[in-house]
Structure formats: C-alpha cells, structure tokens
Amino acid sequence: MLVSILHRVTGAALATAGLALLVWWLMAIADGPDAYAAFTRAAMHPVGLVVLVGLTWAFFQHLLSGLRHLVMDTGAGFELATNKRFAMLTLAGSLILTLLIWVPVLGGLL
C-alpha cells in the first residue's frame, strides 16, 4: 500500500517540482551567464540541495515502482510474500541509488 501511494506522490512531485526546476534551469541557460550563476547558487544552497536530492529519490522510487508494476502486469509477483519483497526492494533500491549518486557529488562539494 505504501509503495503504491509513494508511486502516485513521486509521480506528482516529478511532474510539478521537477518540471518547474527543469524550466527554471532551461530559462537560466537561455538568459545568459548571470542568470545561470544565480540558478547555480540557488541549487547549491542547502534547501536547493534538499530539493535536488529529494527529486532524485522520487525519480528512482517512481522508476523502480513502475518496474515492479510492469512485472506484475505480466502476471508475476502477486503472491503476498513476493509482493512485499518487491515493495521493500523498491524502497531500499531507491535509497541506495540516490546515495550512489549524491554521496560522491556532495563529497566533492565539501
């Protein structure tokens, strides 16, 4: 149940916050070096980093949950134990993938 709700929430977050961030980034590129520098400063602010890490986690959670649903569409994974295992793997996998990306990035910033 939790993974299903997270799938919907992360999809909405990626569609709204992710799209807004993408548009801001593209407009900053189009507006020139000063606008891009302002975008970069905002992205490197602690709140900006939390948003970026959160969107990265949301992307991986949504991706892995979608893959889980794809497997279930084939008729596999409906047994209760298997379904719960796949659900836990989506949660763990999204955290691990997010850490694999952001630990080196944040390590380079410090």
PDB file as gemmi writes it, atoms N, CA and C in Angstrom:
CRYST1    1.000    1.000    1.000  90.00  90.00  90.00 P 1                      
ATOM      1  N   MET A   1       0.822  -1.187   0.000  1.00  0.00           N  
ATOM      2  CA  MET A   1       0.000   0.000   0.000  1.00  0.00           C  
ATOM      3  C   MET A   1       0.875   1.263   0.000  1.00  0.00           C  
ATOM      4  N   LEU A   2       1.919   1.254   0.841  1.00  0.00           N  
ATOM      5  CA  LEU A   2       2.801   2.420   0.922  1.00  0.00           C  
ATOM      6  C   LEU A   2       3.483   2.688  -0.416  1.00  0.00           C  
ATOM      7  N   VAL A   3       3.962   1.642  -1.064  1.00  0.00           N  
ATOM      8  CA  VAL A   3       4.676   1.819  -2.330  1.00  0.00           C  
ATOM      9  C   VAL A   3       3.727   2.337  -3.407  1.00  0.00           C  
ATOM     10  N   SER A   4       2.493   1.898  -3.384  1.00  0.00           N  
ATOM     11  CA  SER A   4       1.507   2.387  -4.351  1.00  0.00           C  
ATOM     12  C   SER A   4       1.232   3.880  -4.144  1.00  0.00           C  
ATOM     13  N   ILE A   5       1.100   4.277  -2.900  1.00  0.00           N  
ATOM     14  CA  ILE A   5       0.879   5.698  -2.598  1.00  0.00           C  
ATOM     15  C   ILE A   5       2.111   6.513  -2.980  1.00  0.00           C  
ATOM     16  N   LEU A   6       3.299   5.988  -2.632  1.00  0.00           N  
ATOM     17  CA  LEU A   6       4.536   6.695  -2.996  1.00  0.00           C  
ATOM     18  C   LEU A   6       4.678   6.825  -4.507  1.00  0.00           C  
ATOM     19  N   HIS A   7       4.215   5.819  -5.242  1.00  0.00           N  
ATOM     20  CA  HIS A   7       4.295   5.890  -6.704  1.00  0.00           C  
ATOM     21  C   HIS A   7       3.490   7.082  -7.222  1.00  0.00           C  
ATOM     22  N   ARG A   8       2.320   7.270  -6.680  1.00  0.00           N  
ATOM     23  CA  ARG A   8       1.482   8.404  -7.098  1.00  0.00           C  
ATOM     24  C   ARG A   8       2.081   9.740  -6.654  1.00  0.00           C  
ATOM     25  N   VAL A   9       2.548   9.784  -5.410  1.00  0.00           N  
ATOM     26  CA  VAL A   9       3.105  11.029  -4.863  1.00  0.00           C  
ATOM     27  C   VAL A   9       4.382  11.423  -5.611  1.00  0.00           C  
ATOM     28  N   THR A  10       5.261  10.449  -5.856  1.00  0.00           N  
ATOM     29  CA  THR A  10       6.501  10.782  -6.558  1.00  0.00           C  
ATOM     30  C   THR A  10       6.229  11.182  -7.999  1.00  0.00           C  
ATOM     31  N   GLY A  11       5.228  10.566  -8.618  1.00  0.00           N  
ATOM     32  CA  GLY A  11       4.855  10.981  -9.975  1.00  0.00           C  
ATOM     33  C   GLY A  11       4.376  12.421 -10.001  1.00  0.00           C  
ATOM     34  N   ALA A  12       3.560  12.791  -9.019  1.00  0.00           N  
ATOM     35  CA  ALA A  12       3.075  14.169  -8.939  1.00  0.00           C  
ATOM     36  C   ALA A  12       4.219  15.138  -8.643  1.00  0.00           C  
ATOM     37  N   ALA A  13       5.134  14.734  -7.757  1.00  0.00           N  
ATOM     38  CA  ALA A  13       6.272  15.601  -7.415  1.00  0.00           C  
ATOM     39  C   ALA A  13       7.178  15.810  -8.618  1.00  0.00           C  
ATOM     40  N   LEU A  14       7.416  14.743  -9.351  1.00  0.00           N  
ATOM     41  CA  LEU A  14       8.262  14.874 -10.544  1.00  0.00           C  
ATOM     42  C   LEU A  14       7.583  15.725 -11.606  1.00  0.00           C  
ATOM     43  N   ALA A  15       6.274  15.606 -11.724  1.00  0.00           N  
ATOM     44  CA  ALA A  15       5.548  16.376 -12.733  1.00  0.00           C  
ATOM     45  C   ALA A  15       5.478  17.857 -12.386  1.00  0.00           C  
ATOM     46  N   THR A  16       5.403  18.188 -11.116  1.00  0.00           N  
ATOM     47  CA  THR A  16       5.274  19.596 -10.733  1.00  0.00           C  
ATOM     48  C   THR A  16       6.631  20.213 -10.404  1.00  0.00           C  
ATOM     49  N   ALA A  17       7.245  19.752  -9.322  1.00  0.00           N  
ATOM     50  CA  ALA A  17       8.519  20.341  -8.895  1.00  0.00           C  
ATOM     51  C   ALA A  17       9.630  20.053  -9.903  1.00  0.00           C  
ATOM     52  N   GLY A  18       9.651  18.849 -10.425  1.00  0.00           N  
ATOM     53  CA  GLY A  18      10.683  18.507 -11.406  1.00  0.00           C  
ATOM     54  C   GLY A  18      10.567  19.332 -12.669  1.00  0.00           C  
ATOM     55  N   LEU A  19       9.342  19.500 -13.138  1.00  0.00           N  
ATOM     56  CA  LEU A  19       9.143  20.304 -14.348  1.00  0.00           C  
ATOM     57  C   LEU A  19       9.461  21.772 -14.091  1.00  0.00           C  
ATOM     58  N   ALA A  20       9.072  22.278 -12.933  1.00  0.00           N  
ATOM     59  CA  ALA A  20       9.376  23.678 -12.600  1.00  0.00           C  
ATOM     60  C   ALA A  20      10.887  23.899 -12.546  1.00  0.00           C  
ATOM     61  N   LEU A  21      11.602  22.969 -11.936  1.00  0.00           N  
ATOM     62  CA  LEU A  21      13.063  23.077 -11.861  1.00  0.00           C  
ATOM     63  C   LEU A  21      13.693  22.996 -13.244  1.00  0.00           C  
ATOM     64  N   LEU A  22      13.206  22.104 -14.080  1.00  0.00           N  
ATOM     65  CA  LEU A  22      13.719  21.966 -15.444  1.00  0.00           C  
ATOM     66  C   LEU A  22      13.499  23.251 -16.242  1.00  0.00           C  
ATOM     67  N   VAL A  23      12.316  23.827 -16.134  1.00  0.00           N  
ATOM     68  CA  VAL A  23      12.020  25.071 -16.861  1.00  0.00           C  
ATOM     69  C   VAL A  23      12.899  26.203 -16.353  1.00  0.00           C  
ATOM     70  N   TRP A  24      13.074  26.293 -15.027  1.00  0.00           N  
ATOM     71  CA  TRP A  24      13.939  27.329 -14.465  1.00  0.00           C  
ATOM     72  C   TRP A  24      15.364  27.166 -14.977  1.00  0.00           C  
ATOM     73  N   TRP A  25      15.868  25.935 -15.004  1.00  0.00           N  
ATOM     74  CA  TRP A  25      17.219  25.664 -15.484  1.00  0.00           C  
ATOM     75  C   TRP A  25      17.366  26.057 -16.949  1.00  0.00           C  
ATOM     76  N   LEU A  26      16.397  25.663 -17.786  1.00  0.00           N  
ATOM     77  CA  LEU A  26      16.466  25.995 -19.213  1.00  0.00           C  
ATOM     78  C   LEU A  26      16.381  27.502 -19.451  1.00  0.00           C  
ATOM     79  N   MET A  27      15.527  28.181 -18.682  1.00  0.00           N  
ATOM     80  CA  MET A  27      15.430  29.642 -18.820  1.00  0.00           C  
ATOM     81  C   MET A  27      16.722  30.314 -18.359  1.00  0.00           C  
ATOM     82  N   ALA A  28      17.359  29.766 -17.318  1.00  0.00           N  
ATOM     83  CA  ALA A  28      18.622  30.335 -16.850  1.00  0.00           C  
ATOM     84  C   ALA A  28      19.700  30.172 -17.913  1.00  0.00           C  
ATOM     85  N   ILE A  29      19.709  29.027 -18.582  1.00  0.00           N  
ATOM     86  CA  ILE A  29      20.674  28.826 -19.669  1.00  0.00           C  
ATOM     87  C   ILE A  29      20.419  29.826 -20.793  1.00  0.00           C  
ATOM     88  N   ALA A  30      19.158  30.019 -21.125  1.00  0.00           N  
ATOM     89  CA  ALA A  30      18.810  30.911 -22.234  1.00  0.00           C  
ATOM     90  C   ALA A  30      19.065  32.378 -21.901  1.00  0.00           C  
ATOM     91  N   ASP A  31      18.949  32.747 -20.610  1.00  0.00           N  
ATOM     92  CA  ASP A  31      19.107  34.146 -20.216  1.00  0.00           C  
ATOM     93  C   ASP A  31      20.553  34.594 -20.078  1.00  0.00           C  
ATOM     94  N   GLY A  32      21.486  33.662 -20.083  1.00  0.00           N  
ATOM     95  CA  GLY A  32      22.886  34.056 -20.054  1.00  0.00           C  
ATOM     96  C   GLY A  32      23.608  33.674 -18.780  1.00  0.00           C  
ATOM     97  N   PRO A  33      24.884  34.046 -18.713  1.00  0.00           N  
ATOM     98  CA  PRO A  33      25.750  33.619 -17.604  1.00  0.00           C  
ATOM     99  C   PRO A  33      25.298  34.100 -16.228  1.00  0.00           C  
ATOM    100  N   ASP A  34      24.779  35.323 -16.150  1.00  0.00           N  
ATOM    101  CA  ASP A  34      24.360  35.832 -14.839  1.00  0.00           C  
ATOM    102  C   ASP A  34      23.168  35.051 -14.301  1.00  0.00           C  
ATOM    103  N   ALA A  35      22.205  34.786 -15.162  1.00  0.00           N  
ATOM    104  CA  ALA A  35      21.023  34.017 -14.739  1.00  0.00           C  
ATOM    105  C   ALA A  35      21.413  32.593 -14.375  1.00  0.00           C  
ATOM    106  N   TYR A  36      22.327  32.008 -15.139  1.00  0.00           N  
ATOM    107  CA  TYR A  36      22.762  30.646 -14.837  1.00  0.00           C  
ATOM    108  C   TYR A  36      23.541  30.598 -13.524  1.00  0.00           C  
ATOM    109  N   ALA A  37      24.340  31.614 -13.259  1.00  0.00           N  
ATOM    110  CA  ALA A  37      25.071  31.684 -11.989  1.00  0.00           C  
ATOM    111  C   ALA A  37      24.097  31.798 -10.821  1.00  0.00           C  
ATOM    112  N   ALA A  38      23.026  32.575 -10.995  1.00  0.00           N  
ATOM    113  CA  ALA A  38      22.012  32.694  -9.944  1.00  0.00           C  
ATOM    114  C   ALA A  38      21.320  31.353  -9.715  1.00  0.00           C  
ATOM    115  N   PHE A  39      21.019  30.642 -10.796  1.00  0.00           N  
ATOM    116  CA  PHE A  39      20.409  29.316 -10.667  1.00  0.00           C  
ATOM    117  C   PHE A  39      21.345  28.369  -9.924  1.00  0.00           C  
ATOM    118  N   THR A  40      22.617  28.387 -10.273  1.00  0.00           N  
ATOM    119  CA  THR A  40      23.590  27.508  -9.643  1.00  0.00           C  
ATOM    120  C   THR A  40      23.722  27.811  -8.158  1.00  0.00           C  
ATOM    121  N   ARG A  41      23.745  29.108  -7.808  1.00  0.00           N  
ATOM    122  CA  ARG A  41      23.816  29.474  -6.387  1.00  0.00           C  
ATOM    123  C   ARG A  41      22.599  28.959  -5.641  1.00  0.00           C  
ATOM    124  N   ALA A  42      21.425  29.087  -6.243  1.00  0.00           N  
ATOM    125  CA  ALA A  42      20.205  28.605  -5.594  1.00  0.00           C  
ATOM    126  C   ALA A  42      20.214  27.085  -5.465  1.00  0.00           C  
ATOM    127  N   ALA A  43      20.715  26.401  -6.462  1.00  0.00           N  
ATOM    128  CA  ALA A  43      20.758  24.937  -6.427  1.00  0.00           C  
ATOM    129  C   ALA A  43      21.762  24.438  -5.399  1.00  0.00           C  
ATOM    130  N   MET A  44      22.829  25.175  -5.165  1.00  0.00           N  
ATOM    131  CA  MET A  44      23.852  24.758  -4.213  1.00  0.00           C  
ATOM    132  C   MET A  44      23.541  25.191  -2.778  1.00  0.00           C  
ATOM    133  N   HIS A  45      22.498  25.989  -2.599  1.00  0.00           N  
ATOM    134  CA  HIS A  45      22.034  26.350  -1.260  1.00  0.00           C  
ATOM    135  C   HIS A  45      21.533  25.067  -0.585  1.00  0.00           C  
ATOM    136  N   PRO A  46      21.647  24.963   0.738  1.00  0.00           N  
ATOM    137  CA  PRO A  46      21.190  23.739   1.412  1.00  0.00           C  
ATOM    138  C   PRO A  46      19.746  23.347   1.080  1.00  0.00           C  
ATOM    139  N   VAL A  47      18.861  24.312   0.979  1.00  0.00           N  
ATOM    140  CA  VAL A  47      17.475  23.994   0.621  1.00  0.00           C  
ATOM    141  C   VAL A  47      17.402  23.480  -0.820  1.00  0.00           C  
ATOM    142  N   GLY A  48      18.183  24.077  -1.700  1.00  0.00           N  
ATOM    143  CA  GLY A  48      18.221  23.619  -3.086  1.00  0.00           C  
ATOM    144  C   GLY A  48      18.756  22.204  -3.201  1.00  0.00           C  
ATOM    145  N   LEU A  49      19.768  21.887  -2.396  1.00  0.00           N  
ATOM    146  CA  LEU A  49      20.314  20.527  -2.407  1.00  0.00           C  
ATOM    147  C   LEU A  49      19.297  19.519  -1.888  1.00  0.00           C  
ATOM    148  N   VAL A  50      18.536  19.896  -0.866  1.00  0.00           N  
ATOM    149  CA  VAL A  50      17.486  19.004  -0.360  1.00  0.00           C  
ATOM    150  C   VAL A  50      16.458  18.736  -1.453  1.00  0.00           C  
ATOM    151  N   VAL A  51      16.092  19.763  -2.203  1.00  0.00           N  
ATOM    152  CA  VAL A  51      15.137  19.591  -3.299  1.00  0.00           C  
ATOM    153  C   VAL A  51      15.718  18.673  -4.370  1.00  0.00           C  
ATOM    154  N   LEU A  52      16.969  18.884  -4.741  1.00  0.00           N  
ATOM    155  CA  LEU A  52      17.600  18.049  -5.771  1.00  0.00           C  
ATOM    156  C   LEU A  52      17.731  16.593  -5.331  1.00  0.00           C  
ATOM    157  N   VAL A  53      18.140  16.385  -4.088  1.00  0.00           N  
ATOM    158  CA  VAL A  53      18.240  15.015  -3.572  1.00  0.00           C  
ATOM    159  C   VAL A  53      16.854  14.389  -3.499  1.00  0.00           C  
ATOM    160  N   GLY A  54      15.875  15.157  -3.053  1.00  0.00           N  
ATOM    161  CA  GLY A  54      14.507  14.652  -2.981  1.00  0.00           C  
ATOM    162  C   GLY A  54      13.954  14.279  -4.344  1.00  0.00           C  
ATOM    163  N   LEU A  55      14.222  15.098  -5.347  1.00  0.00           N  
ATOM    164  CA  LEU A  55      13.759  14.774  -6.699  1.00  0.00           C  
ATOM    165  C   LEU A  55      14.484  13.560  -7.264  1.00  0.00           C  
ATOM    166  N   THR A  56      15.753  13.395  -6.906  1.00  0.00           N  
ATOM    167  CA  THR A  56      16.485  12.208  -7.342  1.00  0.00           C  
ATOM    168  C   THR A  56      15.879  10.954  -6.725  1.00  0.00           C  
ATOM    169  N   TRP A  57      15.592  11.013  -5.412  1.00  0.00           N  
ATOM    170  CA  TRP A  57      14.953   9.873  -4.757  1.00  0.00           C  
ATOM    171  C   TRP A  57      13.582   9.613  -5.367  1.00  0.00           C  
ATOM    172  N   ALA A  58      12.811  10.666  -5.611  1.00  0.00           N  
ATOM    173  CA  ALA A  58      11.478  10.497  -6.197  1.00  0.00           C  
ATOM    174  C   ALA A  58      11.567   9.842  -7.571  1.00  0.00           C  
ATOM    175  N   PHE A  59      12.565  10.231  -8.362  1.00  0.00           N  
ATOM    176  CA  PHE A  59      12.747   9.628  -9.677  1.00  0.00           C  
ATOM    177  C   PHE A  59      13.001   8.128  -9.559  1.00  0.00           C  
ATOM    178  N   PHE A  60      13.950   7.752  -8.692  1.00  0.00           N  
ATOM    179  CA  PHE A  60      14.282   6.335  -8.561  1.00  0.00           C  
ATOM    180  C   PHE A  60      13.138   5.544  -7.941  1.00  0.00           C  
ATOM    181  N   GLN A  61      12.439   6.117  -6.967  1.00  0.00           N  
ATOM    182  CA  GLN A  61      11.301   5.426  -6.363  1.00  0.00           C  
ATOM    183  C   GLN A  61      10.213   5.194  -7.410  1.00  0.00           C  
ATOM    184  N   HIS A  62       9.930   6.203  -8.199  1.00  0.00           N  
ATOM    185  CA  HIS A  62       8.903   6.093  -9.234  1.00  0.00           C  
ATOM    186  C   HIS A  62       9.328   5.085 -10.308  1.00  0.00           C  
ATOM    187  N   LEU A  63      10.593   5.128 -10.701  1.00  0.00           N  
ATOM    188  CA  LEU A  63      11.107   4.193 -11.697  1.00  0.00           C  
ATOM    189  C   LEU A  63      11.010   2.749 -11.221  1.00  0.00           C  
ATOM    190  N   LEU A  64      11.515   2.479 -10.021  1.00  0.00           N  
ATOM    191  CA  LEU A  64      11.506   1.111  -9.517  1.00  0.00           C  
ATOM    192  C   LEU A  64      10.091   0.613  -9.249  1.00  0.00           C  
ATOM    193  N   SER A  65       9.239   1.490  -8.781  1.00  0.00           N  
ATOM    194  CA  SER A  65       7.842   1.099  -8.575  1.00  0.00           C  
ATOM    195  C   SER A  65       7.161   0.815  -9.912  1.00  0.00           C  
ATOM    196  N   GLY A  66       7.478   1.587 -10.911  1.00  0.00           N  
ATOM    197  CA  GLY A  66       6.933   1.330 -12.246  1.00  0.00           C  
ATOM    198  C   GLY A  66       7.415   0.006 -12.797  1.00  0.00           C  
ATOM    199  N   LEU A  67       8.682  -0.322 -12.572  1.00  0.00           N  
ATOM    200  CA  LEU A  67       9.195  -1.623 -12.998  1.00  0.00           C  
ATOM    201  C   LEU A  67       8.502  -2.759 -12.245  1.00  0.00           C  
ATOM    202  N   ARG A  68       8.242  -2.534 -10.964  1.00  0.00           N  
ATOM    203  CA  ARG A  68       7.503  -3.528 -10.171  1.00  0.00           C  
ATOM    204  C   ARG A  68       6.115  -3.755 -10.765  1.00  0.00           C  
ATOM    205  N   HIS A  69       5.446  -2.680 -11.129  1.00  0.00           N  
ATOM    206  CA  HIS A  69       4.117  -2.810 -11.737  1.00  0.00           C  
ATOM    207  C   HIS A  69       4.203  -3.484 -13.104  1.00  0.00           C  
ATOM    208  N   LEU A  70       5.267  -3.227 -13.836  1.00  0.00           N  
ATOM    209  CA  LEU A  70       5.449  -3.877 -15.131  1.00  0.00           C  
ATOM    210  C   LEU A  70       5.574  -5.393 -14.959  1.00  0.00           C  
ATOM    211  N   VAL A  71       6.334  -5.805 -13.957  1.00  0.00           N  
ATOM    212  CA  VAL A  71       6.456  -7.237 -13.665  1.00  0.00           C  
ATOM    213  C   VAL A  71       5.097  -7.805 -13.276  1.00  0.00           C  
ATOM    214  N   MET A  72       4.362  -7.062 -12.468  1.00  0.00           N  
ATOM    215  CA  MET A  72       3.039  -7.539 -12.054  1.00  0.00           C  
ATOM    216  C   MET A  72       2.070  -7.603 -13.232  1.00  0.00           C  
ATOM    217  N   ASP A  73       2.241  -6.755 -14.213  1.00  0.00           N  
ATOM    218  CA  ASP A  73       1.396  -6.801 -15.410  1.00  0.00           C  
ATOM    219  C   ASP A  73       1.589  -8.078 -16.212  1.00  0.00           C  
ATOM    220  N   THR A  74       2.729  -8.726 -16.014  1.00  0.00           N  
ATOM    221  CA  THR A  74       2.965  -9.993 -16.700  1.00  0.00           C  
ATOM    222  C   THR A  74       2.305 -11.153 -15.969  1.00  0.00           C  
ATOM    223  N   GLY A  75       1.746 -10.889 -14.797  1.00  0.00           N  
ATOM    224  CA  GLY A  75       1.094 -11.931 -14.013  1.00  0.00           C  
ATOM    225  C   GLY A  75       1.987 -12.501 -12.926  1.00  0.00           C  
ATOM    226  N   ALA A  76       3.177 -11.971 -12.770  1.00  0.00           N  
ATOM    227  CA  ALA A  76       4.113 -12.472 -11.757  1.00  0.00           C  
ATOM    228  C   ALA A  76       4.085 -11.562 -10.530  1.00  0.00           C  
ATOM    229  N   GLY A  77       4.514 -12.111  -9.412  1.00  0.00           N  
ATOM    230  CA  GLY A  77       4.702 -11.303  -8.212  1.00  0.00           C  
ATOM    231  C   GLY A  77       3.445 -10.996  -7.430  1.00  0.00           C  
ATOM    232  N   PHE A  78       2.373 -11.750  -7.614  1.00  0.00           N  
ATOM    233  CA  PHE A  78       1.146 -11.474  -6.875  1.00  0.00           C  
ATOM    234  C   PHE A  78       1.076 -12.225  -5.543  1.00  0.00           C  
ATOM    235  N   GLU A  79       1.979 -13.194  -5.320  1.00  0.00           N  
ATOM    236  CA  GLU A  79       1.997 -13.873  -4.041  1.00  0.00           C  
ATOM    237  C   GLU A  79       2.350 -12.846  -2.975  1.00  0.00           C  
ATOM    238  N   LEU A  80       1.738 -12.957  -1.813  1.00  0.00           N  
ATOM    239  CA  LEU A  80       1.886 -11.934  -0.782  1.00  0.00           C  
ATOM    240  C   LEU A  80       3.348 -11.726  -0.383  1.00  0.00           C  
ATOM    241  N   ALA A  81       4.068 -12.810  -0.157  1.00  0.00           N  
ATOM    242  CA  ALA A  81       5.473 -12.680   0.263  1.00  0.00           C  
ATOM    243  C   ALA A  81       6.314 -12.038  -0.838  1.00  0.00           C  
ATOM    244  N   THR A  82       6.099 -12.444  -2.074  1.00  0.00           N  
ATOM    245  CA  THR A  82       6.848 -11.886  -3.207  1.00  0.00           C  
ATOM    246  C   THR A  82       6.510 -10.418  -3.406  1.00  0.00           C  
ATOM    247  N   ASN A  83       5.236 -10.096  -3.300  1.00  0.00           N  
ATOM    248  CA  ASN A  83       4.792  -8.715  -3.474  1.00  0.00           C  
ATOM    249  C   ASN A  83       5.417  -7.811  -2.410  1.00  0.00           C  
ATOM    250  N   LYS A  84       5.414  -8.264  -1.164  1.00  0.00           N  
ATOM    251  CA  LYS A  84       6.016  -7.463  -0.087  1.00  0.00           C  
ATOM    252  C   LYS A  84       7.527  -7.319  -0.297  1.00  0.00           C  
ATOM    253  N   ARG A  85       8.165  -8.389  -0.755  1.00  0.00           N  
ATOM    254  CA  ARG A  85       9.616  -8.332  -1.000  1.00  0.00           C  
ATOM    255  C   ARG A  85       9.925  -7.315  -2.098  1.00  0.00           C  
ATOM    256  N   PHE A  86       9.172  -7.350  -3.191  1.00  0.00           N  
ATOM    257  CA  PHE A  86       9.373  -6.385  -4.270  1.00  0.00           C  
ATOM    258  C   PHE A  86       9.122  -4.960  -3.792  1.00  0.00           C  
ATOM    259  N   ALA A  87       8.104  -4.780  -2.952  1.00  0.00           N  
ATOM    260  CA  ALA A  87       7.806  -3.444  -2.429  1.00  0.00           C  
ATOM    261  C   ALA A  87       8.973  -2.923  -1.583  1.00  0.00           C  
ATOM    262  N   MET A  88       9.515  -3.783  -0.717  1.00  0.00           N  
ATOM    263  CA  MET A  88      10.647  -3.377   0.112  1.00  0.00           C  
ATOM    264  C   MET A  88      11.883  -3.112  -0.738  1.00  0.00           C  
ATOM    265  N   LEU A  89      12.046  -3.896  -1.807  1.00  0.00           N  
ATOM    266  CA  LEU A  89      13.193  -3.679  -2.696  1.00  0.00           C  
ATOM    267  C   LEU A  89      13.096  -2.341  -3.422  1.00  0.00           C  
ATOM    268  N   THR A  90      11.893  -1.897  -3.760  1.00  0.00           N  
ATOM    269  CA  THR A  90      11.777  -0.584  -4.404  1.00  0.00           C  
ATOM    270  C   THR A  90      12.186   0.522  -3.437  1.00  0.00           C  
ATOM    271  N   LEU A  91      11.785   0.376  -2.175  1.00  0.00           N  
ATOM    272  CA  LEU A  91      12.160   1.391  -1.179  1.00  0.00           C  
ATOM    273  C   LEU A  91      13.672   1.394  -0.948  1.00  0.00           C  
ATOM    274  N   ALA A  92      14.238   0.211  -0.721  1.00  0.00           N  
ATOM    275  CA  ALA A  92      15.684   0.116  -0.480  1.00  0.00           C  
ATOM    276  C   ALA A  92      16.469   0.521  -1.717  1.00  0.00           C  
ATOM    277  N   GLY A  93      16.035   0.072  -2.879  1.00  0.00           N  
ATOM    278  CA  GLY A  93      16.740   0.377  -4.120  1.00  0.00           C  
ATOM    279  C   GLY A  93      16.770   1.860  -4.420  1.00  0.00           C  
ATOM    280  N   SER A  94      15.657   2.542  -4.180  1.00  0.00           N  
ATOM    281  CA  SER A  94      15.625   3.981  -4.456  1.00  0.00           C  
ATOM    282  C   SER A  94      16.569   4.734  -3.524  1.00  0.00           C  
ATOM    283  N   LEU A  95      16.639   4.307  -2.269  1.00  0.00           N  
ATOM    284  CA  LEU A  95      17.568   4.959  -1.335  1.00  0.00           C  
ATOM    285  C   LEU A  95      19.018   4.677  -1.723  1.00  0.00           C  
ATOM    286  N   ILE A  96      19.304   3.449  -2.080  1.00  0.00           N  
ATOM    287  CA  ILE A  96      20.677   3.083  -2.451  1.00  0.00           C  
ATOM    288  C   ILE A  96      21.116   3.820  -3.710  1.00  0.00           C  
ATOM    289  N   LEU A  97      20.256   3.858  -4.722  1.00  0.00           N  
ATOM    290  CA  LEU A  97      20.611   4.552  -5.965  1.00  0.00           C  
ATOM    291  C   LEU A  97      20.804   6.052  -5.738  1.00  0.00           C  
ATOM    292  N   THR A  98      19.963   6.635  -4.894  1.00  0.00           N  
ATOM    293  CA  THR A  98      20.108   8.056  -4.570  1.00  0.00           C  
ATOM    294  C   THR A  98      21.434   8.310  -3.865  1.00  0.00           C  
ATOM    295  N   LEU A  99      21.768   7.441  -2.917  1.00  0.00           N  
ATOM    296  CA  LEU A  99      23.052   7.590  -2.220  1.00  0.00           C  
ATOM    297  C   LEU A  99      24.231   7.399  -3.162  1.00  0.00           C  
ATOM    298  N   LEU A 100      24.123   6.455  -4.083  1.00  0.00           N  
ATOM    299  CA  LEU A 100      25.212   6.221  -5.030  1.00  0.00           C  
ATOM    300  C   LEU A 100      25.491   7.452  -5.895  1.00  0.00           C  
ATOM    301  N   ILE A 101      24.476   8.238  -6.137  1.00  0.00           N  
ATOM    302  CA  ILE A 101      24.668   9.458  -6.927  1.00  0.00           C  
ATOM    303  C   ILE A 101      25.143  10.616  -6.049  1.00  0.00           C  
ATOM    304  N   TRP A 102      24.482  10.827  -4.913  1.00  0.00           N  
ATOM    305  CA  TRP A 102      24.705  12.049  -4.161  1.00  0.00           C  
ATOM    306  C   TRP A 102      25.883  12.011  -3.191  1.00  0.00           C  
ATOM    307  N   VAL A 103      26.282  10.848  -2.711  1.00  0.00           N  
ATOM    308  CA  VAL A 103      27.442  10.816  -1.811  1.00  0.00           C  
ATOM    309  C   VAL A 103      28.696  11.318  -2.526  1.00  0.00           C  
ATOM    310  N   PRO A 104      29.001  10.839  -3.744  1.00  0.00           N  
ATOM    311  CA  PRO A 104      30.175  11.398  -4.432  1.00  0.00           C  
ATOM    312  C   PRO A 104      30.008  12.886  -4.783  1.00  0.00           C  
ATOM    313  N   VAL A 105      28.812  13.267  -5.173  1.00  0.00           N  
ATOM    314  CA  VAL A 105      28.586  14.676  -5.536  1.00  0.00           C  
ATOM    315  C   VAL A 105      28.775  15.576  -4.320  1.00  0.00           C  
ATOM    316  N   LEU A 106      28.125  15.232  -3.223  1.00  0.00           N  
ATOM    317  CA  LEU A 106      28.242  16.057  -2.030  1.00  0.00           C  
ATOM    318  C   LEU A 106      29.638  15.955  -1.418  1.00  0.00           C  
ATOM    319  N   GLY A 107      30.291  14.815  -1.584  1.00  0.00           N  
ATOM    320  CA  GLY A 107      31.671  14.681  -1.121  1.00  0.00           C  
ATOM    321  C   GLY A 107      32.605  15.623  -1.865  1.00  0.00           C  
ATOM    322  N   GLY A 108      32.325  15.818  -3.146  1.00  0.00           N  
ATOM    323  CA  GLY A 108      33.127  16.735  -3.955  1.00  0.00           C  
ATOM    324  C   GLY A 108      32.864  18.187  -3.622  1.00  0.00           C  
ATOM    325  N   LEU A 109      31.685  18.477  -3.075  1.00  0.00           N  
ATOM    326  CA  LEU A 109      31.343  19.865  -2.722  1.00  0.00           C  
ATOM    327  C   LEU A 109      31.932  20.286  -1.391  1.00  0.00           C  
ATOM    328  N   LEU A 110      32.190  19.321  -0.529  1.00  0.00           N  
ATOM    329  CA  LEU A 110      32.665  19.659   0.823  1.00  0.00           C  
ATOM    330  C   LEU A 110      34.137  19.852   0.894  1.00  0.00           C  
TER     331      LEU A 110                                                      
END                                                                             
